[in-house]
């Protein structure tokens, strides 16, 4: 009897479990068919998503159309530039007009100004004279002087370098030749004729005019350096040893040396004689 009651209770509990699952599934199906589910499908977000997808495909189609138009355009241009089309007698090629380059114009102007220079430095018809400074007080001036010096050394020609920082007499000499109180450095004279400053020398060097002017000058050996002054062009005075004072034995008094400049220097006898 007890076993029969246990089996009945088990069967009743099983039927209840199946009935519960059936009701749950039926309620879910009912909810899916409810108006809420239809509202979810017809919501504005889903409509916007569909519209954006259609807009993307439309833009993609428009891009494809533009690419096709560009391909057709290049193909037509290529076909028009083919040898058969170029050989047609109806089309004429444009005429090419040749103009002189800047270098030729600059070269002719430099040579003309050099030959017609009215400023002369007497006694220097056989040399190159450069007025410069070795002081670095003004950076731009020192760089210009150094650049001009290196340009002439590249040609291996001897240059009469007149450093106004070593001898103030050169500054007065340059002012009297140019007839100006304030002069910029460097200033170059070739064969006694005034050429110009650093900008003129650099431009003449770039266009090749400077090489033509320096063609007749003798060349030094590569790497040549004066053993007397080291290419400084000045040495201490031999009479006063750079002190600028000499002792007068007759009067037994020190006097000013008349052979050196204000710095107690004289021109190098080896390279400046």
Residue, then its C-alpha position, 0 to 999 in steps of 0.5 A: x500500500x505504501x508503495x502504491x501511494x508513493x508512486x501516485x505521489x510521484x506521478x502527480x508531481x511529474x504531471x505538475x512539473x510538465x504542466x508548469x513548463x507548458x504554461x511558461x512556454x505558452x506565456x512566452x509565446x503569448x508575450x512574443x505575440x503581444x503588442x509590446x514586441x511589435x512596438x520593439x520592432x517598429x521603434x525609431x532606433x530600428x528605423x534609424x538603423x535601417x535608414x543609415x544602412x540604406x544611406x551607406x549603400x547609396x553613398x557606396x554606389x555614388x562613390x563607385x559611380x565617381x570612380x567609373x567617371x574618373x577611369x573613363x576620363x583618364x582613358x580618354x586622356x590617354x587615348x588623346x595623347x597616343x602617337x596616332x593622335x599626336x601625329x594628326x596635322x590639325x594639332x600644332x605643338x606650342x613653341x618653346x621660347x628660350x630665355x637667358x639664365x640668371x647666371x649669364x645676366x649676372x656674369x655680364x653685369x659683373x664683368x661690365x661693372x668691373x671693367x668700368x669701375x671708376x674707383x682705383x687703388x694706386x700701386x696695386x695693378x698686379x695684385x689682389x687687395x682685400x681690406x678685412x678684419x680678424x676681430x670677432x666683435x661683429x659676427x656678421x662682419x667676421x664671417x663675411x671676411x672669413x668667407x671671402x678669404x677662403x674663396x681666394x685661398x681656394x683659387x690658391x692666388x696670393x692676396x694682399x690682406x690688409x687687416x684694419x684691426x692690425x693696422x689702423x692706417x689701412x682703415x684711413x686708406x680705405x676711407x680715402x679711396x672710397x671717399x666715405x667715413x663709414x665703410x663695411x668690410x670686406x672690400x676687394x680690389x683686383x688689378x687696382x680696380x674696385x670690385x665690391x664687398x662680400x655679396x659681390x664676391x660670393x655672387x661672382x664665385x657662384x656664377x663663375x665670373x671670379x674664376x675668369x678674372x683670376x685666370x692670369x694670376x700665378x698660383x701658389x703650391x697647395x697647402x702653402x703657409x708663410x713660415x715667417x708670419x703663418x699667413x697673418x701678414x704681420x710680425x713684431x717689430x725688429x727695432x723695438x721688439x713690439x714695445x713701440x719704444x726705442x732708447x735714444x743714446x744721444x739724449x738718453x731718453x726713450x722715444x717712439x719707434x717710427x718703424x712699427x704701427x700702433x700695435x708694435x707690428x710691421x708687415x711680414x718681409x717674407x710674404x708682403x715684400 
